[in-house]
Amino acid sequence: MMRESTISSLTLDINVSNVVIVAGTRTPAPSAPPGLLSNELFAPLMTTTLLVGIVFSVLGTGANIVTITVYRRLGFADTSNISLTALAVSDVFVSITSLISELALLLLISSIPGIPFTYEIFVPISASAHVCFSRVSALITAYLSTERYLCVLLPLKIKSLITPKRTFAVMVVLFVAGFIRWPSDFITFPIRWRHFPSQNRTLLGALAATDRTALTLRVFNQIYYVFLLPPLTFSVVVVCTILLSISLHRSRVWRDANKSVNTASLTDKAHPQQSKEAKAVKMVITIATVFIIATIPSSIHLIAVNIAPGFDVGGRYVKIWAFTGAIYNIVDCMNCGANVIIYLNMSSKFRQATLELFSRKGRKK
């Protein structure tokens, strides 16, 4: 969740032992002032971080595939199922694109000879896509929070407006809004064959374009993906989560004041819809809270990139930039995988459908 230069936590110009990684070989890099992270420490630390990231990327992918399968079995008559399925689809691609970037950089750091490409090609292919899908997930989370709060505030009116078809249309719009940048990255960072005289090799790479169109697109992407979407989605989620929490607390106080302990279960049975709504609100609050916590590392990283000189690709603190970027990629994937745990703990229908899904697969074996 970052700017152009933070298009991924992993880019070609990361120095490992004062070398630039290019297709499994090591070429001396231009001299630069030492950063805070030594060359000797960076390589093993980055390798370990990438391996951990790969594990969480795989887990995040698997967890969200299970989520999509379960909600497909539950059906889409409930509009919340549509929104949560869309969130799972986006999170699958957040995890997959992170996995591709991590595997690519790990492969190049390992200095395996004969690799016909540089890491540059993964900037538009996977790193940019990771940013876009992260934005989509943020937009859907903001929508879920807003929808649930409006349902609490104006239940009858909002429920009549939110239909499965309209919800599906909104999800399509959110995917387009979050993903609109990706095609432009193949213009601002075109993939092409590049010749490296020091190795006497031609490798598939990419180079930042400097023409007017590319520069204009780069400015637009920075404004839209750095200064507009992240603050907007984060603010909406925070505000709606606070309002939902207040509403839930007031509802609990009112219920406690109007029923005795002995009649609590009877009251819940008499008002099953209220109990269902309360559970839905709690689940959305939990999803939003996890999102807020998971967004903090990327927000700190983004602020540092914009205010700290040298904390960028090619800068003095490129190693710290790369390492912290890899860390928040891990947090992104943990966030993607956490939702399935929330559903299992807070949705009896989801839990039952999941148990049936795996028990059926077990019987088939």
Backbone hydrogen bonds in HBPLUS format (Angstrom, degrees):
<---DONOR---> <-ACCEPTOR-->    atom                        ^
c    i                          cat <-CA-CA->   ^        H-A-AA   ^      H-
h    n   atom  resd res      DA  || num        DHA   H-A  angle D-A-AA Bond
n    s   type  num  typ     dist DA aas  dist angle  dist       angle   num
A0006-THR N   A0003-ARG O   2.78 MM   3  4.88 130.5  2.02 100.1 115.9     1
A0007-ILE N   A0004-GLU O   2.99 MM   3  4.93 140.1  2.15 116.1 112.7     2
A0016-VAL N   A0019-VAL O   3.11 MM   3  5.31 152.5  2.19 138.8 145.2     3
A0019-VAL N   A0016-VAL O   3.14 MM   3  5.31 126.7  2.44 100.2 112.8     4
A0020-VAL N   A0027-THR O   3.10 MM   7  5.67 166.6  2.12 158.6 160.7     5
A0022-VAL N   A0025-THR O   3.44 MM   3  5.61 173.1  2.44 156.6 155.1     6
A0025-THR N   A0022-VAL O   3.04 MM   3  5.61 161.4  2.07 122.2 128.2     7
A0042-PHE N   A0038-SER O   2.95 MM   4  6.06 150.0  2.04 148.9 157.9     8
A0045-LEU N   A0041-LEU O   3.17 MM   4  6.08 154.1  2.25 148.4 156.2     9
A0046-MET N   A0042-PHE O   2.74 MM   4  5.78 162.0  1.77 160.0 164.3    10
A0047-THR N   A0043-ALA O   2.98 MM   4  6.11 158.2  2.03 148.2 154.7    11
A0048-THR N   A0044-PRO O   2.96 MM   4  6.09 163.7  1.99 145.7 149.7    12
A0049-THR N   A0045-LEU O   3.00 MM   4  6.16 159.5  2.04 144.3 150.4    13
A0050-LEU N   A0046-MET O   2.87 MM   4  6.05 156.1  1.93 148.5 154.8    14
A0051-LEU N   A0047-THR O   3.00 MM   4  6.26 154.7  2.06 148.1 154.7    15
A0052-VAL N   A0048-THR O   2.99 MM   4  6.29 159.4  2.03 151.3 156.6    16
A0053-GLY N   A0049-THR O   2.85 MM   4  6.06 155.2  1.91 145.1 153.0    17
A0054-ILE N   A0050-LEU O   2.84 MM   4  6.11 147.7  1.95 146.4 154.7    18
A0055-VAL N   A0051-LEU O   3.17 MM   4  6.47 156.1  2.23 145.4 150.6    19
A0056-PHE N   A0052-VAL O   3.12 MM   4  6.48 165.2  2.14 155.2 157.9    20
A0057-SER N   A0053-GLY O   2.85 MM   4  5.99 145.1  1.97 144.9 155.5    21
A0058-VAL N   A0054-ILE O   2.98 MM   4  6.20 158.2  2.03 150.0 154.6    22
A0059-LEU N   A0055-VAL O   2.99 MM   4  6.26 163.5  2.02 150.3 155.2    23
A0060-GLY N   A0056-PHE O   2.82 MM   4  5.87 156.4  1.88 140.7 147.7    24
A0061-THR N   A0057-SER O   2.95 MM   4  6.11 153.4  2.02 142.8 149.9    25
A0062-GLY N   A0058-VAL O   2.96 MM   4  6.20 169.9  1.97 154.7 156.9    26
A0063-ALA N   A0059-LEU O   2.89 MM   4  5.99 164.8  1.91 151.5 156.1    27
A0064-ASN N   A0060-GLY O   3.18 MM   4  6.23 158.6  2.23 141.8 146.8    28
A0065-ILE N   A0061-THR O   3.04 MM   4  6.24 144.7  2.17 146.4 156.3    29
A0066-VAL N   A0062-GLY O   3.08 MM   4  6.33 156.8  2.13 149.5 155.1    30
A0067-THR N   A0063-ALA O   3.04 MM   4  6.33 152.1  2.12 138.7 146.7    31
A0068-ILE N   A0064-ASN O   2.94 MM   4  6.13 161.3  1.98 145.3 149.0    32
A0069-THR N   A0065-ILE O   3.03 MM   4  6.22 162.3  2.06 147.4 152.2    33
A0070-VAL N   A0066-VAL O   2.91 MM   4  6.13 162.0  1.95 155.2 159.8    34
A0071-TYR N   A0067-THR O   2.99 MM   4  6.19 170.0  2.00 155.3 157.8    35
A0072-ARG N   A0068-ILE O   2.97 MM   4  6.08 145.7  2.09 143.6 153.3    36
A0073-ARG N   A0069-THR O   3.12 MM   4  6.39 145.9  2.24 140.6 149.3    37
A0073-ARG N   A0070-VAL O   3.08 MM   3  5.11 120.1  2.46  94.6 109.4    38
A0074-LEU N   A0070-VAL O   2.95 MM   4  6.30 143.7  2.08 144.3 155.3    39
A0075-GLY N   A0071-TYR O   3.00 MM   4  6.13 134.5  2.22 138.3 148.7    40
A0081-ASN N   A0078-ASP O   3.04 MM   3  5.57 134.8  2.25 111.4 122.1    41
A0082-ILE N   A0079-THR O   3.09 MM   3  5.20 125.3  2.40  97.5 111.1    42
A0083-SER N   A0079-THR O   3.20 MM   4  6.60 160.7  2.24 152.5 156.4    43
A0084-LEU N   A0080-SER O   2.90 MM   4  6.08 166.6  1.92 155.5 159.2    44
A0085-THR N   A0081-ASN O   2.93 MM   4  5.93 146.5  2.04 136.8 145.8    45
A0086-ALA N   A0082-ILE O   2.95 MM   4  6.17 158.8  2.00 148.0 153.8    46
A0087-LEU N   A0083-SER O   2.95 MM   4  6.22 152.1  2.03 144.8 152.7    47
A0088-ALA N   A0084-LEU O   2.99 MM   4  6.19 150.4  2.08 137.8 145.6    48
A0089-VAL N   A0085-THR O   2.88 MM   4  6.19 153.6  1.95 151.2 158.5    49
A0090-SER N   A0086-ALA O   3.03 MM   4  6.28 164.2  2.05 150.3 153.8    50
A0091-ASP N   A0087-LEU O   2.90 MM   4  6.10 158.3  1.95 146.6 153.2    51
A0092-VAL N   A0088-ALA O   2.86 MM   4  6.07 144.4  1.99 145.2 154.2    52
A0093-PHE N   A0089-VAL O   3.35 MM   4  6.71 156.9  2.41 146.2 150.3    53
A0094-VAL N   A0090-SER O   2.93 MM   4  6.28 142.0  2.08 144.0 156.1    54
A0095-SER N   A0091-ASP O   3.01 MM   4  6.20 161.0  2.05 147.6 151.0    55
A0096-ILE N   A0092-VAL O   2.90 MM   4  6.16 157.7  1.95 146.8 153.8    56
A0097-THR N   A0093-PHE O   2.95 MM   4  5.83 168.5  1.97 141.4 145.2    57
A0098-SER N   A0094-VAL O   3.15 MM   4  6.17 149.8  2.24 136.6 145.2    58
A0099-LEU N   A0095-SER O   2.90 MM   4  6.08 152.0  1.98 143.8 151.9    59
A0100-ILE N   A0096-ILE O   2.94 MM   4  6.26 156.0  1.99 152.6 158.3    60
A0101-SER N   A0097-THR O   3.15 MM   4  6.33 165.7  2.17 145.5 148.7    61
A0102-GLU N   A0098-SER O   2.94 MM   4  6.12 160.9  1.98 150.9 156.6    62
A0103-LEU N   A0099-LEU O   2.90 MM   4  6.02 164.8  1.92 152.6 156.7    63
A0104-ALA N   A0100-ILE O   2.97 MM   4  6.08 159.0  2.01 147.5 153.7    64
A0105-LEU N   A0101-SER O   3.02 MM   4  6.20 166.7  2.03 150.2 153.3    65
A0106-LEU N   A0102-GLU O   2.94 MM   4  6.00 158.4  1.99 146.4 153.2    66
A0107-LEU N   A0103-LEU O   2.90 MM   4  6.00 152.2  1.98 143.9 151.4    67
A0108-LEU N   A0104-ALA O   3.06 MM   4  6.33 153.8  2.13 145.4 152.1    68
A0109-ILE N   A0105-LEU O   2.79 MM   4  5.96 156.7  1.84 151.4 158.2    69
A0110-SER N   A0106-LEU O   3.06 MM   4  6.13 144.1  2.20 138.5 147.2    70
A0111-SER N   A0108-LEU O   3.08 MM   3  5.30 159.7  2.13 105.9 112.2    71
A0204-LEU N   A0116-PRO O   2.98 MM  88  6.28 175.0  1.99 146.7 145.2    72
A0118-THR N   A0204-LEU O   2.98 MM  86  6.34 150.8  2.06 159.1 157.1    73
A0122-PHE N   A0119-TYR O   2.90 MM   3  5.66 155.0  1.97 124.3 131.4    74
A0123-VAL N   A0120-GLU O   2.98 MM   3  5.55 164.6  2.01 118.0 123.1    75
A0126-SER N   A0122-PHE O   2.99 MM   4  5.23 152.1  2.07 119.5 128.0    76
A0127-ALA N   A0122-PHE O   2.81 MM   5  6.09 177.1  1.81 170.7 170.9    77
A0128-SER N   A0123-VAL O   2.79 MM   5  5.85 147.0  1.90 161.2 168.5    78
A0130-HIS N   A0126-SER O   2.83 MM   4  5.99 147.2  1.93 147.1 155.8    79
A0131-VAL N   A0127-ALA O   3.20 MM   4  6.54 154.9  2.26 145.6 150.9    80
A0132-CYS N   A0128-SER O   3.01 MM   4  6.34 160.6  2.04 150.4 155.8    81
A0133-PHE N   A0129-ALA O   2.90 MM   4  6.13 170.3  1.91 157.4 158.7    82
A0134-SER N   A0130-HIS O   2.96 MM   4  6.07 148.2  2.06 142.7 152.0    83
A0135-ARG N   A0131-VAL O   2.99 MM   4  6.30 148.7  2.09 146.1 154.3    84
A0135-ARG N   A0132-CYS O   3.09 MM   3  5.10 117.8  2.49  94.1 109.0    85
A0136-VAL N   A0132-CYS O   2.95 MM   4  6.34 150.2  2.04 145.8 154.7    86
A0137-SER N   A0133-PHE O   2.93 MM   4  6.18 163.2  1.96 149.9 153.2    87
A0138-ALA N   A0134-SER O   3.02 MM   4  6.25 152.0  2.10 141.8 149.6    88
A0139-LEU N   A0135-ARG O   2.90 MM   4  6.18 155.7  1.95 149.8 156.2    89
A0140-ILE N   A0136-VAL O   2.92 MM   4  6.21 159.8  1.96 155.6 160.8    90
A0141-THR N   A0137-SER O   2.96 MM   4  6.12 158.1  2.01 146.1 152.3    91
A0142-ALA N   A0138-ALA O   2.95 MM   4  6.17 154.4  2.02 145.3 152.4    92
A0143-TYR N   A0139-LEU O   2.90 MM   4  6.17 151.0  1.98 143.7 152.1    93
A0144-LEU N   A0140-ILE O   2.84 MM   4  6.12 161.9  1.87 153.2 157.4    94
A0145-SER N   A0141-THR O   3.03 MM   4  6.23 161.5  2.06 148.1 152.6    95
A0146-THR N   A0142-ALA O   2.98 MM   4  6.15 161.9  2.01 147.6 152.8    96
A0147-GLU N   A0143-TYR O   2.77 MM   4  5.89 169.7  1.78 159.4 162.6    97
A0148-ARG N   A0144-LEU O   3.00 MM   4  6.08 165.5  2.02 146.6 150.7    98
A0149-TYR N   A0145-SER O   3.08 MM   4  6.23 156.2  2.14 143.8 150.3    99
A0150-LEU N   A0146-THR O   2.95 MM   4  6.15 164.3  1.97 154.3 158.6   100
A0151-CYS N   A0147-GLU O   2.92 MM   4  6.13 147.0  2.03 145.9 155.5   101
A0152-VAL N   A0148-ARG O   3.11 MM   4  6.37 140.4  2.27 138.5 148.2   102
A0152-VAL N   A0149-TYR O   3.10 MM   3  5.10 125.0  2.42  94.3 108.5   103
A0153-LEU N   A0149-TYR O   2.86 MM   4  6.14 153.6  1.93 148.7 156.9   104
A0154-LEU N   A0150-LEU O   2.71 MM   4  5.66 172.0  1.72 151.6 154.5   105
A0158-ILE N   A0154-LEU O   3.02 MM   4  5.93 170.1  2.03 164.2 167.5   106
A0159-LYS N   A0155-PRO O   3.10 MM   4  5.97 160.7  2.13 142.8 148.8   107
A0160-SER N   A0156-LEU O   3.24 MM   4  6.32 144.3  2.38 138.8 146.9   108
A0161-LEU N   A0157-LYS O   3.25 MM   4  6.49 134.6  2.47 136.2 147.9   109
A0161-LEU N   A0158-ILE O   3.00 MM   3  5.05 129.3  2.26  97.0 111.2   110
A0162-ILE N   A0158-ILE O   2.90 MM   4  6.12 152.9  1.97 158.0 165.2   111
A0167-THR N   A0163-THR O   2.85 MM   4  6.04 159.8  1.89 159.0 165.5   112
A0168-PHE N   A0164-PRO O   2.93 MM   4  6.11 159.3  1.98 148.0 153.4   113
A0169-ALA N   A0165-LYS O   2.98 MM   4  6.23 156.4  2.03 145.1 151.8   114
A0170-VAL N   A0166-ARG O   2.89 MM   4  6.17 153.8  1.96 147.2 154.2   115
A0171-MET N   A0167-THR O   2.96 MM   4  6.25 155.9  2.02 149.8 156.1   116
A0172-VAL N   A0168-PHE O   3.04 MM   4  6.36 153.6  2.11 148.5 155.3   117
A0173-VAL N   A0169-ALA O   3.03 MM   4  6.33 159.5  2.07 148.6 153.9   118
A0174-LEU N   A0170-VAL O   2.90 MM   4  6.19 156.7  1.95 151.8 158.2   119
A0175-PHE N   A0171-MET O   2.96 MM   4  6.21 153.0  2.03 147.2 154.1   120
A0176-VAL N   A0172-VAL O   2.99 MM   4  6.28 159.5  2.04 150.6 156.2   121
A0177-ALA N   A0173-VAL O   2.83 MM   4  6.05 161.6  1.87 151.3 157.0   122
A0178-GLY N   A0174-LEU O   2.95 MM   4  6.07 150.0  2.04 142.9 150.1   123
A0179-PHE N   A0175-PHE O   2.90 MM   4  5.86 138.1  2.07 141.3 152.5   124
A0180-ILE N   A0176-VAL O   2.97 MM   4  5.56 117.1  2.37 148.0 154.8   125
A0182-TRP N   A0179-PHE O   3.20 MM   3  5.80 141.6  2.35 115.9 124.1   126
A0184-SER N   A0181-ARG O   2.98 MM   3  5.56 125.2  2.29 116.6 130.6   127
A0185-ASP N   A0182-TRP O   3.02 MM   3  5.42 144.8  2.15 111.1 121.0   128
A0186-PHE N   A0183-PRO O   3.22 MM   3  5.75 153.0  2.29 111.1 118.1   129
A0187-ILE N   A0184-SER O   2.94 MM   3  5.13 147.7  2.05 102.2 112.6   130
A0188-THR N   A0184-SER O   2.93 MM   4  6.32 158.7  1.98 153.7 159.7   131
A0189-PHE N   A0185-ASP O   2.86 MM   4  5.51 136.6  2.05 127.4 138.3   132
A0209-ALA N   A0188-THR O   2.84 MM  21  5.15 162.0  1.88 133.4 139.5   133
A0192-ARG N   A0205-GLY O   2.75 MM  13  5.53 160.3  1.79 144.5 151.6   134
A0205-GLY N   A0192-ARG O   2.82 MM  13  5.53 165.8  1.84 154.6 156.2   135
A0194-ARG N   A0203-LEU O   2.74 MM   9  5.37 168.9  1.75 158.3 161.5   136
A0203-LEU N   A0194-ARG O   2.78 MM   9  5.37 153.2  1.85 162.8 158.2   137
A0196-PHE N   A0201-ARG O   2.79 MM   5  5.47 171.9  1.80 171.5 173.9   138
A0199-GLN N   A0196-PHE O   3.01 MM   3  5.63 147.3  2.12 117.3 126.2   139
A0200-ASN N   A0196-PHE O   2.85 MM   4  5.79 123.3  2.17 141.8 157.2   140
A0201-ARG N   A0196-PHE O   3.35 MM   5  5.47 159.4  2.40 134.2 137.1   141
A0215-LEU N   A0211-ASP O   3.01 MM   4  6.27 162.4  2.04 156.8 162.2   142
A0216-THR N   A0212-ARG O   2.93 MM   4  6.09 155.8  1.99 148.7 155.2   143
A0217-LEU N   A0213-THR O   2.98 MM   4  6.21 162.7  2.01 151.4 156.0   144
A0218-ARG N   A0214-ALA O   2.89 MM   4  6.07 150.8  1.98 145.0 153.7   145
A0219-VAL N   A0215-LEU O   3.04 MM   4  6.28 153.4  2.11 144.9 150.8   146
A0220-PHE N   A0216-THR O   2.99 MM   4  6.27 163.3  2.02 150.8 155.5   147
A0221-ASN N   A0217-LEU O   2.85 MM   4  6.05 165.0  1.87 151.8 155.8   148
A0222-GLN N   A0218-ARG O   3.00 MM   4  6.16 154.1  2.07 142.3 149.3   149
A0223-ILE N   A0219-VAL O   3.00 MM   4  6.26 163.7  2.02 153.5 157.3   150
A0224-TYR N   A0220-PHE O   2.86 MM   4  5.99 171.4  1.86 158.8 161.6   151
A0225-TYR N   A0221-ASN O   2.76 MM   4  5.54 162.0  1.80 144.3 150.7   152
A0226-VAL N   A0222-GLN O   2.97 MM   4  5.26 136.1  2.17 129.5 137.8   153
A0227-PHE N   A0223-ILE O   3.14 MM   4  5.02 129.8  2.41 110.7 124.7   154
A0229-LEU N   A0224-TYR O   3.01 MM   5  6.14 176.9  2.02 158.5 159.5   155
A0232-LEU N   A0228-LEU O   3.06 MM   4  5.98 156.6  2.11 153.6 161.0   156
A0233-THR N   A0229-LEU O   2.89 MM   4  5.93 177.6  1.89 165.6 165.6   157
A0234-PHE N   A0230-PRO O   3.01 MM   4  5.94 163.4  2.04 150.2 155.6   158
A0235-SER N   A0231-PRO O   2.94 MM   4  5.89 160.1  1.98 141.7 147.6   159
A0236-VAL N   A0232-LEU O   2.99 MM   4  6.19 164.5  2.02 152.5 156.8   160
A0237-VAL N   A0233-THR O   2.97 MM   4  6.12 166.8  1.99 152.2 155.8   161
A0238-VAL N   A0234-PHE O   2.96 MM   4  6.11 164.8  1.98 151.0 155.5   162
A0239-VAL N   A0235-SER O   2.92 MM   4  6.03 174.2  1.92 155.7 157.6   163
A0240-CYS N   A0236-VAL O   2.95 MM   4  5.98 169.4  1.96 151.6 155.2   164
A0241-THR N   A0237-VAL O   2.90 MM   4  5.86 152.2  1.98 143.5 151.7   165
A0242-ILE N   A0238-VAL O   3.00 MM   4  6.20 158.4  2.05 149.9 155.3   166
A0243-LEU N   A0239-VAL O   2.97 MM   4  6.23 164.6  1.99 152.7 157.1   167
A0244-LEU N   A0240-CYS O   2.82 MM   4  5.94 155.4  1.88 145.4 152.5   168
A0245-SER N   A0241-THR O   2.92 MM   4  6.05 155.3  1.99 144.0 150.8   169
A0246-ILE N   A0242-ILE O   2.97 MM   4  6.24 157.5  2.02 149.7 155.6   170
A0247-SER N   A0243-LEU O   2.93 MM   4  6.11 160.1  1.97 145.9 151.8   171
A0248-LEU N   A0244-LEU O   2.81 MM   4  5.99 158.4  1.86 150.0 155.9   172
A0249-HIS N   A0245-SER O   2.94 MM   4  6.11 155.0  2.01 144.6 151.4   173
A0250-ARG N   A0246-ILE O   2.94 MM   4  6.19 162.0  1.98 151.7 156.4   174
A0251-SER N   A0247-SER O   2.96 MM   4  6.14 157.2  2.01 146.6 153.1   175
A0252-ARG N   A0248-LEU O   2.98 MM   4  6.18 152.6  2.05 143.7 151.0   176
A0253-VAL N   A0249-HIS O   2.91 MM   4  6.19 159.3  1.96 152.0 157.6   177
A0254-TRP N   A0250-ARG O   2.90 MM   4  6.10 159.6  1.94 149.4 155.0   178
A0255-ARG N   A0251-SER O   2.95 MM   4  6.14 159.9  1.99 146.6 152.1   179
A0256-ASP N   A0252-ARG O   2.89 MM   4  6.07 159.3  1.94 148.5 154.5   180
A0257-ALA N   A0253-VAL O   2.96 MM   4  6.12 143.0  2.10 141.3 151.3   181
A0258-ASN N   A0254-TRP O   3.12 MM   4  6.27 124.3  2.45 137.6 151.1   182
A0258-ASN N   A0255-ARG O   3.17 MM   3  5.16 141.5  2.32  96.4 107.3   183
A0263-THR N   A0260-SER O   3.23 MM   3  5.45 139.0  2.41 100.5 110.9   184
A0264-ALA N   A0261-VAL O   3.43 MM   3  5.29 168.8  2.45 102.5 105.1   185
A0267-THR N   A0263-THR O   2.94 MM   4  6.09 151.9  2.02 150.0 157.4   186
A0268-ASP N   A0264-ALA O   3.10 MM   4  6.38 156.5  2.15 149.5 155.2   187
A0269-LYS N   A0265-SER O   3.05 MM   4  6.31 151.3  2.14 142.8 150.4   188
A0270-ALA N   A0266-LEU O   2.93 MM   4  6.16 142.6  2.08 140.8 151.4   189
A0271-HIS N   A0267-THR O   3.01 MM   4  6.21 129.2  2.27 139.9 152.9   190
A0271-HIS N   A0268-ASP O   3.26 MM   3  5.12 135.3  2.47  90.3 102.3   191
A0275-SER N   A0271-HIS O   3.22 MM   4  6.57 158.9  2.26 151.2 157.2   192
A0276-LYS N   A0272-PRO O   2.89 MM   4  6.10 154.3  1.95 147.1 154.3   193
A0277-GLU N   A0273-GLN O   2.90 MM   4  6.13 158.7  1.95 148.4 153.8   194
A0278-ALA N   A0274-GLN O   2.93 MM   4  6.14 155.5  1.99 146.5 153.4   195
A0279-LYS N   A0275-SER O   3.05 MM   4  6.29 154.5  2.12 145.4 151.6   196
A0280-ALA N   A0276-LYS O   2.97 MM   4  6.25 154.8  2.03 146.9 154.2   197
A0281-VAL N   A0277-GLU O   2.87 MM   4  6.12 156.5  1.93 149.9 156.2   198
A0282-LYS N   A0278-ALA O   2.97 MM   4  6.20 160.0  2.02 146.8 152.1   199
A0283-MET N   A0279-LYS O   2.96 MM   4  6.19 155.5  2.02 146.9 153.3   200
A0284-VAL N   A0280-ALA O   3.01 MM   4  6.26 161.1  2.05 149.8 154.4   201
A0285-ILE N   A0281-VAL O   2.91 MM   4  6.11 158.9  1.95 151.6 158.0   202
A0286-THR N   A0282-LYS O   2.95 MM   4  6.17 154.6  2.02 145.3 152.0   203
A0287-ILE N   A0283-MET O   2.93 MM   4  6.21 163.5  1.96 152.0 156.1   204
A0288-ALA N   A0284-VAL O   2.87 MM   4  6.01 164.8  1.89 151.1 155.6   205
A0289-THR N   A0285-ILE O   2.84 MM   4  5.98 152.0  1.92 144.8 153.0   206
A0290-VAL N   A0286-THR O   2.99 MM   4  6.21 163.9  2.01 153.5 156.7   207
A0291-PHE N   A0287-ILE O   2.99 MM   4  6.22 155.8  2.05 145.4 152.7   208
A0292-ILE N   A0288-ALA O   2.88 MM   4  6.16 156.7  1.94 149.0 154.8   209
A0293-ILE N   A0289-THR O   3.00 MM   4  6.28 166.3  2.02 153.5 156.4   210
A0294-ALA N   A0290-VAL O   2.87 MM   4  6.03 161.8  1.90 150.7 156.3   211
A0295-THR N   A0291-PHE O   2.91 MM   4  6.01 131.6  2.15 142.8 155.3   212
A0295-THR N   A0292-ILE O   3.23 MM   3  5.16 133.4  2.46  93.0 105.6   213
A0296-ILE N   A0293-ILE O   3.30 MM   3  5.53 145.6  2.42 102.2 111.1   214
A0299-SER N   A0295-THR O   2.96 MM   4  6.11 151.4  2.04 154.7 163.9   215
A0300-ILE N   A0296-ILE O   2.96 MM   4  6.20 160.4  2.00 158.8 162.9   216
A0301-HIS N   A0297-PRO O   2.96 MM   4  6.18 160.0  2.00 148.0 154.0   217
A0302-LEU N   A0298-SER O   2.84 MM   4  5.97 154.9  1.90 143.5 150.3   218
A0303-ILE N   A0299-SER O   2.93 MM   4  6.17 160.5  1.97 149.4 154.1   219
A0304-ALA N   A0300-ILE O   2.94 MM   4  6.15 160.9  1.98 149.0 154.5   220
A0305-VAL N   A0301-HIS O   2.98 MM   4  6.21 154.5  2.04 147.7 154.4   221
A0306-ASN N   A0302-LEU O   3.18 MM   4  6.41 149.6  2.28 143.9 151.3   222
A0307-ILE N   A0303-ILE O   2.98 MM   4  6.17 132.9  2.21 147.5 160.2   223
A0308-ALA N   A0304-ALA O   2.80 MM   4  5.22 152.5  1.88 144.5 148.8   224
A0311-PHE N   A0308-ALA O   3.21 MM   3  5.62 164.3  2.23 130.6 132.4   225
A0317-TYR N   A0310-GLY O   2.87 MM   7  5.45 153.6  1.94 126.9 134.7   226
A0315-GLY N   A0312-ASP O   3.00 MM   3  5.14 162.1  2.04 123.5 125.9   227
A0318-VAL N   A0315-GLY O   3.28 MM   3  5.20 144.3  2.41 117.1 111.7   228
A0321-TRP N   A0317-TYR O   2.91 MM   4  6.15 161.5  1.95 154.1 160.3   229
A0322-ALA N   A0318-VAL O   2.80 MM   4  5.98 157.0  1.85 147.0 152.5   230
A0323-PHE N   A0319-LYS O   2.89 MM   4  6.04 163.7  1.92 149.1 153.9   231
A0324-THR N   A0320-ILE O   2.90 MM   4  5.98 173.1  1.91 154.2 156.5   232
A0325-GLY N   A0321-TRP O   2.97 MM   4  5.96 146.8  2.08 137.6 147.5   233
A0326-ALA N   A0322-ALA O   2.93 MM   4  6.16 150.4  2.02 143.6 151.1   234
A0327-ILE N   A0323-PHE O   3.00 MM   4  6.31 147.2  2.11 144.7 154.2   235
A0328-TYR N   A0324-THR O   3.04 MM   4  6.38 160.3  2.08 148.5 152.0   236
A0329-ASN N   A0325-GLY O   3.01 MM   4  6.25 136.4  2.21 139.3 151.6   237
A0330-ILE N   A0326-ALA O   3.13 MM   4  6.43 146.4  2.25 139.9 147.8   238
A0330-ILE N   A0327-ILE O   3.03 MM   3  5.15 120.6  2.40  96.7 111.2   239
A0331-VAL N   A0327-ILE O   3.05 MM   4  6.49 152.6  2.13 145.1 152.9   240
A0332-ASP N   A0328-TYR O   2.88 MM   4  6.05 149.9  1.97 138.1 146.1   241
A0333-CYS N   A0329-ASN O   3.08 MM   4  6.40 157.8  2.14 146.6 150.9   242
A0334-MET N   A0330-ILE O   2.87 MM   4  6.17 150.3  1.95 149.3 158.7   243
A0335-ASN N   A0331-VAL O   2.90 MM   4  6.10 153.3  1.97 147.8 154.5   244
A0336-CYS N   A0332-ASP O   2.99 MM   4  6.35 148.6  2.09 142.3 151.4   245
A0337-GLY N   A0333-CYS O   3.01 MM   4  6.28 152.4  2.09 145.1 151.4   246
A0338-ALA N   A0334-MET O   2.88 MM   4  5.96 132.9  2.11 141.7 154.8   247
A0341-ILE N   A0338-ALA O   3.06 MM   3  5.33 124.8  2.38 103.7 117.5   248
A0342-ILE N   A0338-ALA O   3.10 MM   4  6.49 152.0  2.19 149.8 158.2   249
A0343-TYR N   A0339-ASN O   2.90 MM   4  6.25 160.2  1.94 156.3 160.9   250
A0344-LEU N   A0340-VAL O   3.01 MM   4  6.18 159.9  2.05 143.9 149.2   251
A0345-ASN N   A0341-ILE O   3.07 MM   4  6.22 148.1  2.18 143.4 151.2   252
A0346-MET N   A0342-ILE O   2.92 MM   4  5.94 142.1  2.07 149.6 159.9   253
A0347-SER N   A0343-TYR O   2.87 MM   4  5.26 139.2  2.04 145.9 146.9   254
A0351-ARG N   A0347-SER O   2.97 MM   4  6.17 162.6  2.00 150.9 156.3   255
A0352-GLN N   A0348-SER O   2.90 MM   4  6.02 161.5  1.94 147.0 151.9   256
A0353-ALA N   A0349-LYS O   2.93 MM   4  6.09 163.4  1.96 149.1 153.9   257
A0354-THR N   A0350-PHE O   2.91 MM   4  6.04 150.6  1.99 146.6 154.8   258
A0355-LEU N   A0351-ARG O   3.01 MM   4  6.24 160.4  2.05 148.7 153.5   259
A0356-GLU N   A0352-GLN O   2.96 MM   4  6.20 158.3  2.01 148.8 154.9   260
A0357-LEU N   A0353-ALA O   2.91 MM   4  6.05 150.0  2.00 139.9 148.4   261
A0358-PHE N   A0354-THR O   3.05 MM   4  6.34 164.6  2.08 155.4 157.1   262
A0359-SER N   A0355-LEU O   2.88 MM   4  5.94 151.7  1.96 145.6 154.5   263
A0360-ARG N   A0356-GLU O   2.95 MM   4  5.93 151.7  2.03 141.6 148.4   264
A0361-LYS N   A0357-LEU O   3.16 MM   4  6.40 154.1  2.23 139.2 146.1   265
A0362-GLY N   A0358-PHE O   2.90 MM   4  6.07 146.6  2.01 138.1 147.6   266
A0363-ARG N   A0359-SER O   2.99 MM   4  6.25 149.2  2.09 142.0 149.2   267
A0364-LYS N   A0360-ARG O   3.05 MM   4  6.32 150.7  2.13 145.6 153.3   268
A0365-LYS N   A0361-LYS O   3.23 MM   4  6.50 146.5  2.34 141.7 149.1   269
